[in-house]
Amino acid sequence: MPSSPAIERHPLQPFLPKEARLLMLGSFPPPNERWCMDFFYPNPQNDMWRIMGQIFFGDKLHFVEQESREQGRKAVFRYEAIVSFCQTQGIAIFDTAQAVIRLQGNAADEQLEIVQPTDIAALLHQLPLCHDICCTGGKAAETLSEIIADASTDSSMKSAVSLPKPGECIETSFANRPIRFWRMPSSSRAYPLSLDKKAAAYQRMFTTIGML
């Protein structure tokens, strides 16, 4: 008899600078063998930190180690620089799932079965200045929509889970505060959009929030 798929719990603690104005939420980290640092978006093939480098420093390789850039080796992200950047900019980060089953053993969102959603309201209670939540992909956005709907005392909201259009936001109420719920392009290279276009979408969000 085949064994049941293992439940995998989130390997990282939420990153919650107390003055953060934006909470970024992905779905769940990739398998550990794909990491190049112990932080969020750790896969060298994921372009989140290239997007941030492009937007804030005009250099998509700003957060890539100089040695790996010069020698053409596998990219390694600058962990300390990324953490400092997020703290300075007021960016909190976690994921919408606390525990998952990988149906195919890979990092694909469509192969994730969420066993335990994250308590997003509890994260927001630690972020008093945060009124913007950014989901960095479709799976994360769908999960957050369900979390918001489940938390609502409005029966009409429970029956209609709203999703922003890609690259846009909707205004709603959650965790006893007004929030803007942003649905952004995935930073995975599997998502069919160029890095420049992804960066432009994220830049519009940061400009609207007032972080640029």
SVG drawing of the C-alpha trace seen along z (x, -y; Angstrom):
<svg xmlns="http://www.w3.org/2000/svg" viewBox="-25 -58 60 60">
<polyline fill="none" stroke="black" stroke-width="0.4" points="0.0,0.0 1.5,-3.4 2.3,-5.8 0.3,-9.0 2.1,-12.2 4.0,-13.9 2.7,-17.1 5.3,-19.8 5.3,-22.7 6.6,-26.1 10.4,-26.2 10.6,-30.0 9.2,-32.4 7.2,-35.4 9.4,-38.4 7.5,-41.3 9.3,-44.6 7.1,-46.5 6.7,-49.6 6.0,-47.6 3.4,-49.2 3.1,-46.2 2.7,-42.5 3.9,-40.3 2.4,-36.8 3.5,-34.0 2.1,-30.5 4.8,-28.3 8.6,-28.0 10.1,-25.6 11.8,-22.3 14.9,-23.1 17.3,-21.7 16.4,-24.7 17.4,-27.3 20.4,-29.6 19.6,-31.4 17.5,-31.0 14.9,-33.7 11.9,-34.1 12.0,-33.7 15.3,-31.7 15.3,-29.9 18.0,-31.4 15.6,-30.9 12.9,-33.0 13.1,-36.7 11.6,-38.4 14.9,-39.9 15.8,-40.9 12.4,-42.7 13.2,-44.6 16.7,-45.4 15.3,-46.7 12.6,-48.9 14.6,-50.4 18.2,-50.4 17.9,-50.3 19.8,-47.1 18.1,-43.7 21.3,-42.1 21.6,-44.4 20.8,-41.5 22.9,-38.9 26.4,-38.2 29.1,-39.9 31.2,-36.8 28.5,-34.7 27.8,-37.5 31.4,-37.8 32.2,-34.1 28.9,-33.2 28.1,-30.7 24.8,-29.8 23.2,-32.9 23.4,-33.4 21.4,-36.2 22.8,-38.7 20.9,-37.7 21.9,-40.5 21.3,-43.2 17.8,-41.8 16.9,-41.7 18.2,-45.2 16.3,-46.4 13.0,-44.9 13.4,-46.4 14.3,-49.8 11.5,-49.8 8.9,-48.5 8.1,-45.2 6.8,-42.3 6.9,-38.8 5.3,-35.4 3.1,-32.9 -0.6,-32.1 0.0,-28.4 1.4,-27.2 1.4,-23.5 1.0,-21.8 1.3,-18.5 3.3,-18.6 1.3,-16.4 4.1,-16.0 7.1,-16.8 7.9,-20.0 7.5,-23.8 4.6,-24.3 1.6,-26.1 -0.9,-24.0 0.6,-20.9 0.2,-22.3 -2.6,-21.0 -3.0,-23.5 -3.5,-21.6 -3.3,-24.7 -3.8,-28.3 -1.8,-31.0 -3.6,-33.1 -3.1,-36.3 -5.1,-38.4 -2.6,-37.4 0.2,-38.7 -1.6,-42.0 -2.1,-42.4 1.7,-42.7 1.8,-45.2 -0.2,-48.3 0.8,-50.5 0.0,-47.9 -3.0,-48.5 -1.7,-46.8 -1.4,-43.1 0.3,-41.9 -0.1,-38.3 2.8,-37.3 0.9,-34.8 -2.5,-33.3 -2.5,-30.5 -1.6,-33.0 -4.4,-35.4 -7.0,-32.6 -6.0,-31.5 -6.1,-35.0 -9.6,-35.6 -10.8,-32.5 -9.3,-33.6 -10.9,-37.0 -14.3,-35.5 -14.1,-33.0 -13.3,-35.8 -16.2,-38.0 -19.3,-38.3 -21.1,-39.5 -22.9,-36.4 -23.0,-37.9 -19.2,-38.2 -18.8,-34.6 -20.7,-33.4 -18.7,-35.5 -14.9,-35.3 -13.5,-38.3 -10.2,-38.3 -8.4,-41.4 -7.4,-41.3 -3.7,-40.6 -1.6,-43.7 -4.5,-45.4 -6.0,-45.7 -9.4,-45.8 -10.3,-47.6 -11.9,-45.6 -11.9,-45.2 -10.0,-42.5 -8.7,-42.1 -10.5,-45.2 -9.0,-47.6 -9.4,-48.7 -6.9,-47.1 -5.9,-47.0 -5.6,-43.5 -3.1,-43.4 -2.8,-40.5 0.7,-40.7 2.4,-38.7 4.3,-35.6 8.0,-36.1 8.5,-32.5 10.0,-32.2 7.2,-29.8 4.8,-32.8 4.6,-33.9 5.6,-37.6 9.0,-39.3 10.9,-40.5 10.6,-44.1 6.8,-43.9 6.6,-42.2 8.8,-45.0 6.6,-47.6 3.5,-46.1 5.2,-46.0 6.5,-49.5 2.9,-50.8 1.9,-49.1 4.8,-50.6 4.1,-54.0 0.4,-53.8 1.2,-52.8 3.7,-55.7 6.8,-53.5 8.6,-54.9"/>
</svg>
